Amino acid sequence: MLVGLAALAALCSCSPDASTAGDDAAVTISVSACGTGWTNTAAGAHHITLHNTDSRAGSAQLIAPSTGAVFAEVEPLGPGTTDAIDVRLAAGEYAWRCLMEDEAAVVGPTVHVTGSAQDTTPGVRPVNQADLIDVTQAYERYVSGRLPGLLADTRELRADLARNDLTAARRDWLVGHLRYETLGAAYDAFGDLDGAINGLPNGLSGGVHDPHWTGFHRIEYDVWHGAPRTDLINQADRLVDDVAALRHQFAIAQIDPATVAIRAHEICENALQFELTGRTDFGSHSQLQTVHANLVGTIVVLGVVHDLLAPRYPALPHVMDLLHAALADVAAPAGHERIDADVSELCELLAPVATILEPRRTS
């Protein structure tokens, strides 16, 4: 897969055009001849062809030798195969780092790029797996601290339904559901319980009446559409049991460090794709409140990765300003078009986060 650090191009709002890129000779990727063959040393657009002459697969990173910042990356690159990247380079020193399977990293000769160019690709200092451990543990503590409240919310909802107080049930359903919606970066660690707690009836043969559909949205549909009291209580019992199981499971589960950074963007995408389109509305019409909870969850994720992300992503202050503006617009609420625009821009600005914080091999 060609990575090419596409997200880095987004940081400078530029997209190198291969039709105008400098035509560089093929660069060799191997242990013995890493980075040889680069001939074009002018600043600006470069179209660089990479040829793996090694007997092993590997990856290649275009770096600044003095800092280790990565400007482009191709992975994987199989033995005997060729790939290419487009990148805009400022004046400076660059080299290729070749990372072949079962071999230590090799850095090729330094190439001195001269001249001037606009909208050049910024480099990003690599993050390694160890850098993400503290981040992941901090997020796990956040989730663990929210689960007791979530369990209490579902028990209160069950009590409302048991005494047939639908007004209270609608209120407490929303409280619990919104609390769950703030936990977006942990869903992968929840396994099948996420579907049981917050799943949709999509693909089920019985649709909204399918007996396998459970969780918050099933209760939402049943409460707002007048399901029998016995059915409501049964569904509430199942939800309480599933949240209790989640609390127990998460105590011994681990979040994949790579997913925390990925979810910062995916939470926003899901809000745009599902909530703002009404696809998850089963009667409560609470999409804007859910989007608000999603944005709060995104702020939490960006908070735990802040120290890693801030020195690598100059747009982060703007992202945070836009997040808080979007929260205010949703809470007001502003017009639907304005909220859509806020969330769409956020999704675009959050797209580079996963690539910037992706753990990279450097040795």
N, C-alpha and C positions, 0 to 999 in steps of 0.2 A: 504494500500500500504506500502510495506517495503521500507523505505528510507535508513536506515542504514548509512546515510551520505557516500554514495559510492564515492562522490566527494572527501571526505577527504582521502580516500585511494589513490586517484590519486595524491594528494599532495605529498605523499611520494613514489609514483610510486610502490606501493605494492598492492597486492590483496590477502587478507587472504584466505588460503586454508582450507576449512572445514575438509578435510581429515586429516589434521595435527593439527587442532585446539584442544585446551584443552577442555575436555568434562565437561562443567559446569552443575550443577544441575539446574532445572527450577527455574527461578526467578519470584516471585509474583509481579504483577502489580495491585495495588488497593490503595484506600485511607487509609485503615486500616493496610495494611501490605506491603507497597511499598518497593520493592527492597530486600525483604527477600529471602533466599534460595541460595544465591551465595556462592559456596564453593571453587572454584579453584582460588587461589591467586598468581599464578606464572605468571611472565611477559611472554609475547609472544602471541601466537594465542589463542583466546577464541571463542568457539561456545556456545552462550548463548541463551537458550530457555526462552521465556517470556510468562507467562500465566496470562491473565486478570481474576482475581477472583472477580472483582467488578461487580455490577449490571449495571454499565454504561460503555459506550465506552470511550476511551481516547487514549492518546499517552504516550510514555515512552522515556526518554532521559538518556543516560549514560553520566554523567557529572563529572568534577573535582569540588568537593564542595567548594574549596577555591577560584576558579576563575569563576565558572559557565560555563567554556568551555565545549562544547558538542563534544563527541567522536562518538556517534552513536545514532540513533533515529528510532523508529518504530511508524508509524501512518497511518491510525487509527488502533486501536486494540479493536475489539468488545468484549462485555461481554462474558466470557466463552471461548474465543478463545485463540489460541496459535500461536506464531510466533517466529522467531529466527534470530539472527544476527551473523556475523563473524567479529571479530575485533582483531587487534594486539595491546596489551597494554604494555606501558613502566611501569617501577616501579613508584608507586605513589598512591595517594588516589582517589578513585572513589565511586560514589553513583548513584543510579537510581532516577530520578525525574519523578513522576507520575502525569500526567495532565488529570484528569478525567473530563468529561463533567459536567458543572455547579458546579464545586468544585475548591477550591484554590489548587495550586500546593503543592505536598507533596514530601519531599526528604527523601529517605530511609537511612538505616545505611551505614556508610562509610566502604569501603572495602580497606584494605591495600595490594596492589600488590607489590611483591618483586621479586628481581632477575634482569636479564638483557635480552634484546631482541633487534633485529635489525628491521629496516623498520616498526616501530610502527606507528599506526594511530595518526595523530596530532589532537588536539582538536581545536575547533573554537568557539570564543566568540560569543554568539547569537546576532543577529540584531533584533530590534523590529520595528514595523510599524512607530513609530515616527522618528527613525533614517533615514528612507527613504524619509521623507517628503521634507526636504531641497534638497536632491538629485533630486527628481522628479521635484520640482519647478525650479531648475537650468536647467534641461533638457528642460522643457517646455519653458523657456525663450530662450534657444538656438533655438528651433524649431520656435517659434514665430518670432524670428529675421531673420530666413531664408525665411519665407513664402512671404514677400513682394518682395524679389528678384526673387523667383520662379514665382510669378505672372507676374513680368516684363519680365522674360524670355519667358513665353508663349505668351505674347502680342507681343514681338519682332518676335517670330516664326510665329505668325499669319500674321504680317505685311510682312514678307519675302514671305510667300505663296501668299498673296494678290497681290504682284507685280511680282509673278512668278519667284522669285530669288531662285532657288533650291540650289545653292551653299551656300548662306547665311542661307537658311532654314536648311540644313544639319548641319551647324556649330552651329546654335542657338538651334536646337533640342538637340544636345549633351550637350550644356551648361545647359539647363533646366533639362534634364534628369539626368545628374550627380548631380545637386544640390538636386534633389528629392532623389537620392540614398544615400545621406549623412544623411537622416532623419530616418534611419531604426528602431530606438527604439520607434518611435511614431506611427508606422503603425496601431497598435491596436486601438489607439485613433482616427484614421481617418475614421473608419467604412467603409461603402460601397464606400466612395470616393476614398479609396486606389485602389480598383479594377477598378473604373472608370478612374483614372488617370494613373495607372501603371499596369493594368491587362493584362493577356495573353488570347489567344483565346481558351485555353484548355477547352474541354467540350461543347463548343458552336457548335450547329448543322451546322452552316455555316463556321466554321473554321475561317481562316483569312479574309474571306469576310462577316462574320456575322455582321449584323447591330448593334448588341448589344456590339460589341467589340469596345472600345474607348480608348483614352489616348495616352501616349507617344509611346507605342509599336505599336499601330495601325497607328499612323502617321509615325513612322519609316518604317513600311512595305509599306505604300502608297507612301511615298517620294522616297524610294529606288527602288520601282517597278513601278513607272510611273503612278500613279493613276490620274484621271482627276482633273484639278485645282479646280473645284467646290467641289468635294469630300474632297480635302485637306483643303480647307477653312472651310468647315462645321465641319470637325473633329477638326481643330484648334479652332474654336469658342467654341465647346463643351469643349475642354481642358481648355481654358481660363475661361469659366464659372465654371467648376468643381474646378479649383484651387482657384478662387475667393470665391466659397462656402466653400472650405476647410479652407481658411484663416478666414472666418467669424465663421465657426463651431469651429475651434480650439481655438478661443479666449474665448469660454465659456466651452470648453471640459476639461477633466482632464485625465492625464495618470495614469493608475494603477501603484502604486509604485513598485509592484512586477515585472512588465514587463520590467522595465528599465534594471535590472540585467539580466533577462532572455535573452533579445535581444542582449546583448554583444556576446553571443555564437551563437544565431540564425542568426545574420547578417553574421557571418563568414560561417556558414553552408549553407546559401542560396547562398553566393558567390561561394562556392565549388560545390554545387549541380546544380545551374542554370547557372551562368555566365561562369564558367570555362569549362562547358560541352557544351556551345553554345546553350543551350535550349531557351535562351531569345534573340538570335540574329535574327532579322528580316530584315537584310540588311546592317546595319551600321558597323558591325564587330567591335563594341566598347566594347567588353566584358572586356578587360583589363582596359580600362578607368573606367568602372563601378566597377570592383573589387577595383580599387584604391579609388573610392568614398566610397565604402563599408568599406574599411579599415580606411579611414578618419572618417567615422561615428562611427566605433568601438572605435577609439581613443577618440572621444568625449564622448562616453558612459563611458569608463574607466576613463576618466578625472573627470566626475561628481561623480563617485562612489569611487574615489581613496582613500579618507580619511577613508572610511569604509573598503575598500578591503585591503589596504596595510598592516595593522597590522594583517590581518587574512590569507593572501595568500602569502607565501614567494616567490612563483614563479613569482609574478607580475613584478619585474624588467626584468626578462627574457622575459616575454610576451611582454612588451613594446619594448625591443630591437628587438625582432622578428617582431613585427608589423612594426617598422620603416625599418627594412631590407626588409620586404616584399613590402613595399611601393616603396623602391628604385628598387627592382627587377621588379616590375610591370611597373614602369615608364621608365626603361631602354630600352626595356623590356628584362628580362633574358629569358632563355629557358622555354618553357611551363612546362616541368617536374619540374624544380626548383620552379616555382611559385606554382604549384600544391602541392609540398612538403611543401613550406612555409605556405600556407593556411591550409593544412591538419594538420600540427603541431599546428598552431594557434587554430584551432577548438578543438583539443584535450586539449590544455592548458586552453582554455576559458570555457570548459565544467563545471569545478567546481564552476564558479563564481555564477551561479544562486542558487546553493545549499548553498554556503557560505553566501550569502546575503539574503537568504529566511527569511522573518520575522518569528520569533519563539516565541511562548508563553513560559514564564518562571515563571509566578506567577498565 
